[in-house]
Amino acid sequence: MTDRSHLVRHLTEFSGRKILCVGDSMLDLFVRGDVTRVSPEAPIPVMHVTHEDFMPGGAGNVAHNLAALGASAHLISITGDDGAAETLEGCLDFENLTVALIADPDRPTTIKTRYSAAGQQLLRADWEETDAVSDEIEDALIAAIEESIDDAEAIILSDYGKGVCTKRVIGAIISRAGDREVIVDPADRNYGHYRGATIITPNRIELENAFGDALVEDEEIETAAKSLIMKCGVGSILVTRGGDGMTLVENKRTTHIPALQVREIFDVSGAGDTVVATFALARAAGANSREAAEIANAAASIVVTKEGTAIIDEDDLAASLHGADLIDSGTKIHAEGAALDQIAAWREKGLKIGFTNGCFDLLHPGHISLLGQARAACDRLVVGLNSDASVGRLKGAGRPIQSEAARAVVIASIEAVDLVVIFEDDTPLSLIKTIRPDVLVKGKDYSEDQIVGGDEVKSYGGSIVLADLVDGHSTSGTIRRMAG
């Protein structure tokens, strides 16, 4: 398994990134039920409807994904002047997401209705208008863009071919973007309309339509993308290829990214929205294009296992990048936000929270003893694990021996451990202040006044436990013996 744990550091920069999303929003309606008979009127199944769910689709789903990952997202789109518009607006009522929905009385709100039974989609029905918006609506869109673009760190253009992304609207975004990246999820097969965009993210079929020929092999994908980059004046192309992963074609480099293995593909609805949202957010957070594509690839591997136009959060993404979704112990490995939710749930039950930390590079009997003693002093034990970058700064060149993903998996597999949180700082002080453990545990090679976070824990009535040491065992000593 390829180690992608080094990418997790970018997730810590997702929060608050300001992303502007412009494009075609729609209302996704999922009608579910049971099929037990064939209609006597025609050879078609009769579905007994049991429930229905509304979700934001298109650009609305992109914006929802951004907000769920912690970004400060702003959506500009159009709707009809109808009841579906009110429903869509209600579906977009999320923390971190603001919307500017412009009502067009001359068109309906786009609705895509999917009928499914036993996990199988039976029919999709679309209510939509695909003609370009009027000059008046176009002016209103451009005015909204001009009002919001200066606050954005990156811009997503989500083009579903429903009339929002006209040449004037696209031109207004790209001409006013300045140094900001413009990431386009394209619908128009003439990519020249996106000239000046930083990157476009077609799926394989969309790339075939733009190039005019069937594309299957890596070399064919690369050749087509390079040709379109030169012809259409876009910076680079990220091709999503389903089970074949992704291909990132830049000016002087091509990177083929294999798809991550998933247990079961349940629903691909909205996977492209998740990719473009995650890629744009990762770039705004400081990842380079290859890193952002790897992160987006991991995000896509999660969302296809969920039902409907689903979203993911930072914890889902961190677990996938750590490979934790492939092992049972992964349920113990959490990003800080999800860890706090779990700890709060434990506290509601009156459970005492313990905390210890370390690099845990090569596990030895001393570590097992420490963790056992720590668990005996509390009801639930949280382990703070130094990230790879943190270990490198503390221990020097050549460390860690094992990646943070491998170390987290090993620690999580120990029965005494209830939760593992990886932290980037050199010390766990910030994490301790956030968690506020009832018990702080370290080995007896420390005195109480040397323990990071000790004063903070004692200030609110918590206690310090100094665990007995096991003689003759240390990671550094083990490494020296291995080196001869």
MISE-684484 format. One record per residue (C-alpha): z, y, x. Coordinates in steps of 0.2 Angstrom, whole numbers, plus 5000, padded with zeros to 4 digits. Layout:
REM residues N
<node><z>Z</z><y>Y</y><x>X</x></node>
...
END
This chain:
REM residues 484
<node><z>5000</z><y>5000</y><x>5000</x></node>
<node><z>4995</z><y>5017</y><x>5007</x></node>
<node><z>5011</z><y>5028</y><x>5010</x></node>
<node><z>5009</z><y>5044</y><x>5000</x></node>
<node><z>5027</z><y>5049</y><x>5001</x></node>
<node><z>5023</z><y>5064</y><x>5012</x></node>
<node><z>5015</z><y>5072</y><x>4998</x></node>
<node><z>5031</z><y>5073</y><x>4988</x></node>
<node><z>5036</z><y>5089</y><x>4997</x></node>
<node><z>5023</z><y>5099</y><x>4988</x></node>
<node><z>5030</z><y>5095</y><x>4971</x></node>
<node><z>5046</z><y>5105</y><x>4976</x></node>
<node><z>5034</z><y>5120</y><x>4976</x></node>
<node><z>5027</z><y>5117</y><x>4959</x></node>
<node><z>5040</z><y>5126</y><x>4949</x></node>
<node><z>5035</z><y>5144</y><x>4944</x></node>
<node><z>5018</z><y>5144</y><x>4951</x></node>
<node><z>5007</z><y>5155</y><x>4940</x></node>
<node><z>4991</z><y>5147</y><x>4933</x></node>
<node><z>4979</z><y>5154</y><x>4921</x></node>
<node><z>4969</z><y>5142</y><x>4911</x></node>
<node><z>4954</z><y>5148</y><x>4901</x></node>
<node><z>4943</z><y>5136</y><x>4891</x></node>
<node><z>4940</z><y>5126</y><x>4875</x></node>
<node><z>4955</z><y>5121</y><x>4866</x></node>
<node><z>4956</z><y>5108</y><x>4852</x></node>
<node><z>4968</z><y>5099</y><x>4841</x></node>
<node><z>4969</z><y>5081</y><x>4844</x></node>
<node><z>4974</z><y>5070</y><x>4829</x></node>
<node><z>4979</z><y>5052</y><x>4832</x></node>
<node><z>4979</z><y>5042</y><x>4816</x></node>
<node><z>4987</z><y>5025</y><x>4818</x></node>
<node><z>4990</z><y>5010</y><x>4807</x></node>
<node><z>4986</z><y>4992</y><x>4803</x></node>
<node><z>4970</z><y>4983</y><x>4799</x></node>
<node><z>4972</z><y>4966</y><x>4789</x></node>
<node><z>4956</z><y>4966</y><x>4779</x></node>
<node><z>4938</z><y>4971</y><x>4778</x></node>
<node><z>4932</z><y>4983</y><x>4765</x></node>
<node><z>4923</z><y>4975</y><x>4749</x></node>
<node><z>4912</z><y>4991</y><x>4749</x></node>
<node><z>4905</z><y>4989</y><x>4766</x></node>
<node><z>4907</z><y>4978</y><x>4782</x></node>
<node><z>4920</z><y>4989</y><x>4789</x></node>
<node><z>4939</z><y>4987</y><x>4792</x></node>
<node><z>4952</z><y>4995</y><x>4780</x></node>
<node><z>4966</z><y>5003</y><x>4790</x></node>
<node><z>4983</z><y>5006</y><x>4782</x></node>
<node><z>4989</z><y>5022</y><x>4790</x></node>
<node><z>5007</z><y>5021</y><x>4796</x></node>
<node><z>5008</z><y>5038</y><x>4805</x></node>
<node><z>4999</z><y>5052</y><x>4813</x></node>
<node><z>5002</z><y>5063</y><x>4828</x></node>
<node><z>4995</z><y>5080</y><x>4833</x></node>
<node><z>4993</z><y>5085</y><x>4851</x></node>
<node><z>4984</z><y>5099</y><x>4860</x></node>
<node><z>4968</z><y>5094</y><x>4868</x></node>
<node><z>4955</z><y>5101</y><x>4880</x></node>
<node><z>4961</z><y>5117</y><x>4888</x></node>
<node><z>4977</z><y>5116</y><x>4878</x></node>
<node><z>4981</z><y>5099</y><x>4886</x></node>
<node><z>4977</z><y>5106</y><x>4903</x></node>
<node><z>4990</z><y>5120</y><x>4900</x></node>
<node><z>5002</z><y>5108</y><x>4893</x></node>
<node><z>5001</z><y>5097</y><x>4909</x></node>
<node><z>5004</z><y>5113</y><x>4920</x></node>
<node><z>5019</z><y>5117</y><x>4910</x></node>
<node><z>5026</z><y>5100</y><x>4910</x></node>
<node><z>5024</z><y>5100</y><x>4929</x></node>
<node><z>5035</z><y>5116</y><x>4931</x></node>
<node><z>5021</z><y>5129</y><x>4932</x></node>
<node><z>5021</z><y>5145</y><x>4923</x></node>
<node><z>5005</z><y>5143</y><x>4913</x></node>
<node><z>4995</z><y>5155</y><x>4903</x></node>
<node><z>4981</z><y>5149</y><x>4891</x></node>
<node><z>4967</z><y>5160</y><x>4885</x></node>
<node><z>4956</z><y>5151</y><x>4871</x></node>
<node><z>4949</z><y>5153</y><x>4854</x></node>
<node><z>4952</z><y>5145</y><x>4837</x></node>
<node><z>4946</z><y>5146</y><x>4820</x></node>
<node><z>4955</z><y>5156</y><x>4807</x></node>
<node><z>4962</z><y>5141</y><x>4798</x></node>
<node><z>4977</z><y>5130</y><x>4795</x></node>
<node><z>4972</z><y>5119</y><x>4810</x></node>
<node><z>4974</z><y>5134</y><x>4821</x></node>
<node><z>4992</z><y>5136</y><x>4816</x></node>
<node><z>4995</z><y>5118</y><x>4819</x></node>
<node><z>4987</z><y>5119</y><x>4837</x></node>
<node><z>4998</z><y>5135</y><x>4840</x></node>
<node><z>5013</z><y>5125</y><x>4835</x></node>
<node><z>5008</z><y>5111</y><x>4847</x></node>
<node><z>5007</z><y>5123</y><x>4861</x></node>
<node><z>5025</z><y>5129</y><x>4859</x></node>
<node><z>5032</z><y>5123</y><x>4876</x></node>
<node><z>5043</z><y>5131</y><x>4889</x></node>
<node><z>5034</z><y>5139</y><x>4903</x></node>
<node><z>5018</z><y>5141</y><x>4893</x></node>
<node><z>5011</z><y>5157</y><x>4885</x></node>
<node><z>4995</z><y>5157</y><x>4875</x></node>
<node><z>4982</z><y>5170</y><x>4869</x></node>
<node><z>4973</z><y>5162</y><x>4855</x></node>
<node><z>4959</z><y>5173</y><x>4848</x></node>
<node><z>4954</z><y>5168</y><x>4830</x></node>
<node><z>4936</z><y>5167</y><x>4827</x></node>
<node><z>4933</z><y>5168</y><x>4808</x></node>
<node><z>4915</z><y>5161</y><x>4810</x></node>
<node><z>4920</z><y>5144</y><x>4817</x></node>
<node><z>4932</z><y>5131</y><x>4814</x></node>
<node><z>4946</z><y>5125</y><x>4825</x></node>
<node><z>4940</z><y>5110</y><x>4835</x></node>
<node><z>4948</z><y>5094</y><x>4829</x></node>
<node><z>4945</z><y>5077</y><x>4836</x></node>
<node><z>4953</z><y>5063</y><x>4826</x></node>
<node><z>4955</z><y>5046</y><x>4833</x></node>
<node><z>4959</z><y>5031</y><x>4822</x></node>
<node><z>4967</z><y>5016</y><x>4830</x></node>
<node><z>4975</z><y>5000</y><x>4826</x></node>
<node><z>4984</z><y>4987</y><x>4837</x></node>
<node><z>4980</z><y>4999</y><x>4852</x></node>
<node><z>4961</z><y>4998</y><x>4848</x></node>
<node><z>4952</z><y>5014</y><x>4844</x></node>
<node><z>4941</z><y>5011</y><x>4829</x></node>
<node><z>4933</z><y>5028</y><x>4826</x></node>
<node><z>4933</z><y>5046</y><x>4832</x></node>
<node><z>4928</z><y>5060</y><x>4820</x></node>
<node><z>4925</z><y>5078</y><x>4827</x></node>
<node><z>4925</z><y>5094</y><x>4818</x></node>
<node><z>4918</z><y>5107</y><x>4829</x></node>
<node><z>4906</z><y>5121</y><x>4833</x></node>
<node><z>4897</z><y>5121</y><x>4849</x></node>
<node><z>4887</z><y>5137</y><x>4849</x></node>
<node><z>4892</z><y>5151</y><x>4861</x></node>
<node><z>4905</z><y>5163</y><x>4854</x></node>
<node><z>4899</z><y>5180</y><x>4847</x></node>
<node><z>4898</z><y>5195</y><x>4858</x></node>
<node><z>4913</z><y>5202</y><x>4849</x></node>
<node><z>4924</z><y>5187</y><x>4853</x></node>
<node><z>4916</z><y>5186</y><x>4871</x></node>
<node><z>4923</z><y>5204</y><x>4873</x></node>
<node><z>4940</z><y>5199</y><x>4867</x></node>
<node><z>4940</z><y>5184</y><x>4879</x></node>
<node><z>4935</z><y>5195</y><x>4894</x></node>
<node><z>4948</z><y>5208</y><x>4889</x></node>
<node><z>4962</z><y>5195</y><x>4889</x></node>
<node><z>4956</z><y>5188</y><x>4906</x></node>
<node><z>4957</z><y>5205</y><x>4914</x></node>
<node><z>4974</z><y>5208</y><x>4907</x></node>
<node><z>4981</z><y>5191</y><x>4914</x></node>
<node><z>4971</z><y>5187</y><x>4930</x></node>
<node><z>4981</z><y>5198</y><x>4942</x></node>
<node><z>4997</z><y>5188</y><x>4939</x></node>
<node><z>4988</z><y>5172</y><x>4942</x></node>
<node><z>4989</z><y>5162</y><x>4958</x></node>
<node><z>4975</z><y>5150</y><x>4953</x></node>
<node><z>4963</z><y>5149</y><x>4938</x></node>
<node><z>4957</z><y>5134</y><x>4929</x></node>
<node><z>4941</z><y>5135</y><x>4919</x></node>
<node><z>4941</z><y>5120</y><x>4906</x></node>
<node><z>4923</z><y>5119</y><x>4899</x></node>
<node><z>4921</z><y>5107</y><x>4885</x></node>
<node><z>4905</z><y>5115</y><x>4879</x></node>
<node><z>4912</z><y>5122</y><x>4863</x></node>
<node><z>4907</z><y>5140</y><x>4866</x></node>
<node><z>4921</z><y>5148</y><x>4876</x></node>
<node><z>4914</z><y>5146</y><x>4893</x></node>
<node><z>4898</z><y>5158</y><x>4891</x></node>
<node><z>4889</z><y>5165</y><x>4907</x></node>
<node><z>4898</z><y>5181</y><x>4904</x></node>
<node><z>4915</z><y>5173</y><x>4903</x></node>
<node><z>4912</z><y>5162</y><x>4918</x></node>
<node><z>4906</z><y>5177</y><x>4928</x></node>
<node><z>4920</z><y>5188</y><x>4923</x></node>
<node><z>4933</z><y>5175</y><x>4929</x></node>
<node><z>4924</z><y>5172</y><x>4946</x></node>
<node><z>4920</z><y>5190</y><x>4950</x></node>
<node><z>4938</z><y>5195</y><x>4947</x></node>
<node><z>4946</z><y>5180</y><x>4955</x></node>
<node><z>4946</z><y>5188</y><x>4972</x></node>
<node><z>4955</z><y>5176</y><x>4984</x></node>
<node><z>4962</z><y>5166</y><x>4970</x></node>
<node><z>4955</z><y>5148</y><x>4968</x></node>
<node><z>4944</z><y>5145</y><x>4953</x></node>
<node><z>4944</z><y>5126</y><x>4948</x></node>
<node><z>4931</z><y>5121</y><x>4935</x></node>
<node><z>4931</z><y>5106</y><x>4924</x></node>
<node><z>4913</z><y>5107</y><x>4919</x></node>
<node><z>4903</z><y>5103</y><x>4904</x></node>
<node><z>4887</z><y>5112</y><x>4908</x></node>
<node><z>4875</z><y>5101</y><x>4918</x></node>
<node><z>4868</z><y>5117</y><x>4926</x></node>
<node><z>4882</z><y>5119</y><x>4939</x></node>
<node><z>4873</z><y>5135</y><x>4944</x></node>
<node><z>4883</z><y>5143</y><x>4930</x></node>
<node><z>4898</z><y>5140</y><x>4940</x></node>
<node><z>4891</z><y>5149</y><x>4956</x></node>
<node><z>4906</z><y>5155</y><x>4967</x></node>
<node><z>4919</z><y>5143</y><x>4960</x></node>
<node><z>4930</z><y>5135</y><x>4973</x></node>
<node><z>4929</z><y>5118</y><x>4966</x></node>
<node><z>4922</z><y>5109</y><x>4951</x></node>
<node><z>4929</z><y>5092</y><x>4945</x></node>
<node><z>4915</z><y>5082</y><x>4936</x></node>
<node><z>4917</z><y>5064</y><x>4931</x></node>
<node><z>4904</z><y>5052</y><x>4937</x></node>
<node><z>4893</z><y>5053</y><x>4922</x></node>
<node><z>4894</z><y>5072</y><x>4922</x></node>
<node><z>4888</z><y>5072</y><x>4940</x></node>
<node><z>4874</z><y>5060</y><x>4935</x></node>
<node><z>4869</z><y>5072</y><x>4921</x></node>
<node><z>4869</z><y>5087</y><x>4933</x></node>
<node><z>4860</z><y>5078</y><x>4947</x></node>
<node><z>4847</z><y>5069</y><x>4936</x></node>
<node><z>4849</z><y>5051</y><x>4943</x></node>
<node><z>4861</z><y>5036</y><x>4941</x></node>
<node><z>4875</z><y>5036</y><x>4954</x></node>
<node><z>4886</z><y>5021</y><x>4958</x></node>
<node><z>4889</z><y>5019</y><x>4977</x></node>
<node><z>4899</z><y>5030</y><x>4988</x></node>
<node><z>4884</z><y>5036</y><x>4997</x></node>
<node><z>4875</z><y>5041</y><x>4981</x></node>
<node><z>4890</z><y>5051</y><x>4975</x></node>
<node><z>4891</z><y>5060</y><x>4991</x></node>
<node><z>4873</z><y>5064</y><x>4993</x></node>
<node><z>4872</z><y>5071</y><x>4975</x></node>
<node><z>4888</z><y>5081</y><x>4977</x></node>
<node><z>4881</z><y>5089</y><x>4993</x></node>
<node><z>4865</z><y>5093</y><x>4985</x></node>
<node><z>4873</z><y>5102</y><x>4971</x></node>
<node><z>4885</z><y>5111</y><x>4982</x></node>
<node><z>4870</z><y>5118</y><x>4992</x></node>
<node><z>4859</z><y>5121</y><x>4976</x></node>
<node><z>4872</z><y>5129</y><x>4965</x></node>
<node><z>4883</z><y>5138</y><x>4977</x></node>
<node><z>4900</z><y>5130</y><x>4973</x></node>
<node><z>4913</z><y>5127</y><x>4987</x></node>
<node><z>4916</z><y>5109</y><x>4984</x></node>
<node><z>4916</z><y>5095</y><x>4972</x></node>
<node><z>4929</z><y>5082</y><x>4967</x></node>
<node><z>4921</z><y>5068</y><x>4957</x></node>
<node><z>4933</z><y>5057</y><x>4946</x></node>
<node><z>4926</z><y>5039</y><x>4946</x></node>
<node><z>4938</z><y>5030</y><x>4935</x></node>
<node><z>4943</z><y>5013</y><x>4942</x></node>
<node><z>4933</z><y>5018</y><x>4958</x></node>
<node><z>4945</z><y>5032</y><x>4962</x></node>
<node><z>4939</z><y>5049</y><x>4967</x></node>
<node><z>4927</z><y>5057</y><x>4980</x></node>
<node><z>4931</z><y>5074</y><x>4987</x></node>
<node><z>4915</z><y>5082</y><x>4995</x></node>
<node><z>4918</z><y>5097</y><x>5005</x></node>
<node><z>4907</z><y>5107</y><x>5016</x></node>
<node><z>4909</z><y>5096</y><x>5031</x></node>
<node><z>4919</z><y>5082</y><x>5026</x></node>
<node><z>4919</z><y>5068</y><x>5012</x></node>
<node><z>4935</z><y>5059</y><x>5007</x></node>
<node><z>4934</z><y>5043</y><x>4996</x></node>
<node><z>4951</z><y>5041</y><x>4987</x></node>
<node><z>4954</z><y>5023</y><x>4980</x></node>
<node><z>4961</z><y>5022</y><x>4962</x></node>
<node><z>4980</z><y>5018</y><x>4962</x></node>
<node><z>4984</z><y>5001</y><x>4955</x></node>
<node><z>4992</z><y>5002</y><x>4937</x></node>
<node><z>4999</z><y>4989</y><x>4926</x></node>
<node><z>4988</z><y>4992</y><x>4912</x></node>
<node><z>4976</z><y>5006</y><x>4906</x></node>
<node><z>4981</z><y>5010</y><x>4889</x></node>
<node><z>4972</z><y>5026</y><x>4885</x></node>
<node><z>4960</z><y>5037</y><x>4896</x></node>
<node><z>4961</z><y>5052</y><x>4883</x></node>
<node><z>4965</z><y>5068</y><x>4893</x></node>
<node><z>4965</z><y>5060</y><x>4910</x></node>
<node><z>4952</z><y>5073</y><x>4917</x></node>
<node><z>4964</z><y>5087</y><x>4910</x></node>
<node><z>4978</z><y>5080</y><x>4920</x></node>
<node><z>4968</z><y>5079</y><x>4936</x></node>
<node><z>4962</z><y>5097</y><x>4935</x></node>
<node><z>4979</z><y>5103</y><x>4931</x></node>
<node><z>4988</z><y>5094</y><x>4945</x></node>
<node><z>4974</z><y>5098</y><x>4958</x></node>
<node><z>4975</z><y>5116</y><x>4954</x></node>
<node><z>4994</z><y>5116</y><x>4954</x></node>
<node><z>4995</z><y>5107</y><x>4970</x></node>
<node><z>4983</z><y>5119</y><x>4979</x></node>
<node><z>4994</z><y>5134</y><x>4972</x></node>
<node><z>5009</z><y>5125</y><x>4979</x></node>
<node><z>5001</z><y>5124</y><x>4997</x></node>
<node><z>4993</z><y>5107</y><x>4998</x></node>
<node><z>4976</z><y>5106</y><x>5006</x></node>
<node><z>4961</z><y>5100</y><x>4996</x></node>
<node><z>4963</z><y>5082</y><x>5002</x></node>
<node><z>4982</z><y>5082</y><x>4998</x></node>
<node><z>4979</z><y>5090</y><x>4981</x></node>
<node><z>4966</z><y>5076</y><x>4977</x></node>
<node><z>4978</z><y>5062</y><x>4982</x></node>
<node><z>4992</z><y>5070</y><x>4971</x></node>
<node><z>4979</z><y>5072</y><x>4956</x></node>
<node><z>4974</z><y>5054</y><x>4959</x></node>
<node><z>4992</z><y>5048</y><x>4957</x></node>
<node><z>4994</z><y>5059</y><x>4941</x></node>
<node><z>4979</z><y>5051</y><x>4934</x></node>
<node><z>4985</z><y>5033</y><x>4937</x></node>
<node><z>5001</z><y>5038</y><x>4927</x></node>
<node><z>4993</z><y>5046</y><x>4912</x></node>
<node><z>4980</z><y>5032</y><x>4908</x></node>
<node><z>4995</z><y>5020</y><x>4905</x></node>
<node><z>5001</z><y>5032</y><x>4891</x></node>
<node><z>4996</z><y>5034</y><x>4873</x></node>
<node><z>4985</z><y>5049</y><x>4867</x></node>
<node><z>4982</z><y>5065</y><x>4877</x></node>
<node><z>4999</z><y>5062</y><x>4886</x></node>
<node><z>5007</z><y>5072</y><x>4900</x></node>
<node><z>5017</z><y>5068</y><x>4915</x></node>
<node><z>5031</z><y>5077</y><x>4923</x></node>
<node><z>5037</z><y>5079</y><x>4941</x></node>
<node><z>5048</z><y>5064</y><x>4941</x></node>
<node><z>5034</z><y>5053</y><x>4935</x></node>
<node><z>5023</z><y>5060</y><x>4949</x></node>
<node><z>5036</z><y>5058</y><x>4963</x></node>
<node><z>5039</z><y>5040</y><x>4958</x></node>
<node><z>5021</z><y>5036</y><x>4959</x></node>
<node><z>5019</z><y>5044</y><x>4976</x></node>
<node><z>5033</z><y>5035</y><x>4982</x></node>
<node><z>5026</z><y>5019</y><x>4976</x></node>
<node><z>5041</z><y>5016</y><x>4965</x></node>
<node><z>5031</z><y>5012</y><x>4950</x></node>
<node><z>5027</z><y>4995</y><x>4959</x></node>
<node><z>5045</z><y>4989</y><x>4960</x></node>
<node><z>5059</z><y>4986</y><x>4948</x></node>
<node><z>5071</z><y>4996</y><x>4959</x></node>
<node><z>5060</z><y>5012</y><x>4957</x></node>
<node><z>5069</z><y>5015</y><x>4941</x></node>
<node><z>5084</z><y>5021</y><x>4952</x></node>
<node><z>5073</z><y>5034</y><x>4962</x></node>
<node><z>5072</z><y>5051</y><x>4954</x></node>
<node><z>5067</z><y>5068</y><x>4958</x></node>
<node><z>5081</z><y>5081</y><x>4957</x></node>
<node><z>5078</z><y>5087</y><x>4939</x></node>
<node><z>5077</z><y>5069</y><x>4931</x></node>
<node><z>5092</z><y>5064</y><x>4942</x></node>
<node><z>5102</z><y>5079</y><x>4934</x></node>
<node><z>5098</z><y>5073</y><x>4917</x></node>
<node><z>5104</z><y>5055</y><x>4921</x></node>
<node><z>5120</z><y>5062</y><x>4929</x></node>
<node><z>5123</z><y>5073</y><x>4914</x></node>
<node><z>5121</z><y>5057</y><x>4902</x></node>
<node><z>5134</z><y>5048</y><x>4913</x></node>
<node><z>5146</z><y>5062</y><x>4912</x></node>
<node><z>5145</z><y>5063</y><x>4893</x></node>
<node><z>5151</z><y>5045</y><x>4894</x></node>
<node><z>5166</z><y>5050</y><x>4904</x></node>
<node><z>5160</z><y>5042</y><x>4920</x></node>
<node><z>5165</z><y>5047</y><x>4937</x></node>
<node><z>5151</z><y>5052</y><x>4949</x></node>
<node><z>5151</z><y>5048</y><x>4967</x></node>
<node><z>5139</z><y>5055</y><x>4981</x></node>
<node><z>5135</z><y>5050</y><x>4999</x></node>
<node><z>5120</z><y>5053</y><x>5010</x></node>
<node><z>5111</z><y>5049</y><x>5025</x></node>
<node><z>5095</z><y>5044</y><x>5033</x></node>
<node><z>5097</z><y>5025</y><x>5031</x></node>
<node><z>5082</z><y>5023</y><x>5043</x></node>
<node><z>5086</z><y>5005</y><x>5048</x></node>
<node><z>5099</z><y>4997</y><x>5036</x></node>
<node><z>5113</z><y>4988</y><x>5044</x></node>
<node><z>5131</z><y>4981</y><x>5039</x></node>
<node><z>5139</z><y>4998</y><x>5042</x></node>
<node><z>5128</z><y>5005</y><x>5029</x></node>
<node><z>5131</z><y>4991</y><x>5016</x></node>
<node><z>5150</z><y>4993</y><x>5019</x></node>
<node><z>5149</z><y>5012</y><x>5017</x></node>
<node><z>5139</z><y>5011</y><x>5001</x></node>
<node><z>5151</z><y>4997</y><x>4994</x></node>
<node><z>5166</z><y>5008</y><x>4998</x></node>
<node><z>5158</z><y>5023</y><x>4990</x></node>
<node><z>5154</z><y>5013</y><x>4974</x></node>
<node><z>5172</z><y>5007</y><x>4973</x></node>
<node><z>5178</z><y>5025</y><x>4972</x></node>
<node><z>5167</z><y>5030</y><x>4957</x></node>
<node><z>5159</z><y>5024</y><x>4942</x></node>
<node><z>5141</z><y>5029</y><x>4947</x></node>
<node><z>5135</z><y>5031</y><x>4965</x></node>
<node><z>5121</z><y>5044</y><x>4969</x></node>
<node><z>5114</z><y>5043</y><x>4986</x></node>
<node><z>5105</z><y>5058</y><x>4994</x></node>
<node><z>5092</z><y>5052</y><x>5006</x></node>
<node><z>5085</z><y>5063</y><x>5020</x></node>
<node><z>5066</z><y>5066</y><x>5018</x></node>
<node><z>5054</z><y>5061</y><x>5033</x></node>
<node><z>5053</z><y>5079</y><x>5038</x></node>
<node><z>5072</z><y>5081</y><x>5038</x></node>
<node><z>5075</z><y>5065</y><x>5048</x></node>
<node><z>5062</z><y>5071</y><x>5061</x></node>
<node><z>5071</z><y>5087</y><x>5063</x></node>
<node><z>5088</z><y>5079</y><x>5065</x></node>
<node><z>5084</z><y>5064</y><x>5075</x></node>
<node><z>5069</z><y>5069</y><x>5085</x></node>
<node><z>5052</z><y>5062</y><x>5089</x></node>
<node><z>5048</z><y>5044</y><x>5083</x></node>
<node><z>5060</z><y>5045</y><x>5069</x></node>
<node><z>5061</z><y>5040</y><x>5055</x></node>
<node><z>5056</z><y>5022</y><x>5059</x></node>
<node><z>5052</z><y>5019</y><x>5040</x></node>
<node><z>5045</z><y>5031</y><x>5028</x></node>
<node><z>5056</z><y>5039</y><x>5015</x></node>
<node><z>5047</z><y>5029</y><x>5002</x></node>
<node><z>5052</z><y>5013</y><x>5011</x></node>
<node><z>5069</z><y>5019</y><x>5014</x></node>
<node><z>5072</z><y>5024</y><x>4995</x></node>
<node><z>5066</z><y>5007</y><x>4989</x></node>
<node><z>5078</z><y>4998</y><x>5001</x></node>
<node><z>5093</z><y>5009</y><x>4996</x></node>
<node><z>5088</z><y>5008</y><x>4978</x></node>
<node><z>5088</z><y>4989</y><x>4979</x></node>
<node><z>5107</z><y>4988</y><x>4983</x></node>
<node><z>5118</z><y>4984</y><x>4969</x></node>
<node><z>5131</z><y>4997</y><x>4973</x></node>
<node><z>5118</z><y>5011</y><x>4972</x></node>
<node><z>5114</z><y>5019</y><x>4955</x></node>
<node><z>5103</z><y>5033</y><x>4959</x></node>
<node><z>5093</z><y>5039</y><x>4974</x></node>
<node><z>5087</z><y>5057</y><x>4977</x></node>
<node><z>5077</z><y>5062</y><x>4992</x></node>
<node><z>5081</z><y>5080</y><x>4998</x></node>
<node><z>5071</z><y>5090</y><x>5010</x></node>
<node><z>5084</z><y>5101</y><x>5018</x></node>
<node><z>5093</z><y>5096</y><x>5035</x></node>
<node><z>5110</z><y>5094</y><x>5025</x></node>
<node><z>5113</z><y>5089</y><x>5007</x></node>
<node><z>5124</z><y>5105</y><x>5004</x></node>
<node><z>5112</z><y>5112</y><x>4991</x></node>
<node><z>5110</z><y>5095</y><x>4982</x></node>
<node><z>5129</z><y>5093</y><x>4982</x></node>
<node><z>5131</z><y>5110</y><x>4974</x></node>
<node><z>5119</z><y>5106</y><x>4961</x></node>
<node><z>5126</z><y>5088</y><x>4957</x></node>
<node><z>5144</z><y>5093</y><x>4958</x></node>
<node><z>5150</z><y>5075</y><x>4962</x></node>
<node><z>5168</z><y>5070</y><x>4957</x></node>
<node><z>5169</z><y>5060</y><x>4973</x></node>
<node><z>5161</z><y>5064</y><x>4990</x></node>
<node><z>5161</z><y>5049</y><x>5002</x></node>
<node><z>5157</z><y>5049</y><x>5021</x></node>
<node><z>5162</z><y>5038</y><x>5035</x></node>
<node><z>5179</z><y>5040</y><x>5045</x></node>
<node><z>5169</z><y>5046</y><x>5060</x></node>
<node><z>5170</z><y>5063</y><x>5051</x></node>
<node><z>5186</z><y>5073</y><x>5047</x></node>
<node><z>5187</z><y>5081</y><x>5030</x></node>
<node><z>5184</z><y>5098</y><x>5038</x></node>
<node><z>5167</z><y>5092</y><x>5045</x></node>
<node><z>5160</z><y>5085</y><x>5029</x></node>
<node><z>5145</z><y>5095</y><x>5023</x></node>
<node><z>5150</z><y>5100</y><x>5005</x></node>
<node><z>5168</z><y>5095</y><x>5006</x></node>
<node><z>5175</z><y>5112</y><x>5003</x></node>
<node><z>5164</z><y>5114</y><x>4988</x></node>
<node><z>5169</z><y>5098</y><x>4980</x></node>
<node><z>5187</z><y>5101</y><x>4983</x></node>
<node><z>5185</z><y>5119</y><x>4975</x></node>
<node><z>5182</z><y>5112</y><x>4958</x></node>
<node><z>5195</z><y>5098</y><x>4959</x></node>
<node><z>5184</z><y>5084</y><x>4967</x></node>
<node><z>5190</z><y>5072</y><x>4980</x></node>
<node><z>5184</z><y>5066</y><x>4997</x></node>
<node><z>5184</z><y>5048</y><x>5002</x></node>
<node><z>5183</z><y>5043</y><x>5021</x></node>
<node><z>5176</z><y>5025</y><x>5022</x></node>
<node><z>5181</z><y>5013</y><x>5035</x></node>
<node><z>5168</z><y>5010</y><x>5048</x></node>
<node><z>5160</z><y>4993</y><x>5054</x></node>
<node><z>5161</z><y>4992</y><x>5073</x></node>
<node><z>5146</z><y>4990</y><x>5083</x></node>
<node><z>5133</z><y>4995</y><x>5071</x></node>
<node><z>5122</z><y>5011</y><x>5071</x></node>
<node><z>5104</z><y>5014</y><x>5068</x></node>
<node><z>5102</z><y>5023</y><x>5085</x></node>
<node><z>5111</z><y>5009</y><x>5094</x></node>
<node><z>5099</z><y>4996</y><x>5085</x></node>
<node><z>5084</z><y>5006</y><x>5091</x></node>
<node><z>5090</z><y>5007</y><x>5109</x></node>
<node><z>5093</z><y>4988</y><x>5109</x></node>
<node><z>5075</z><y>4985</y><x>5101</x></node>
<node><z>5068</z><y>4996</y><x>5115</x></node>
<node><z>5076</z><y>4985</y><x>5128</x></node>
END
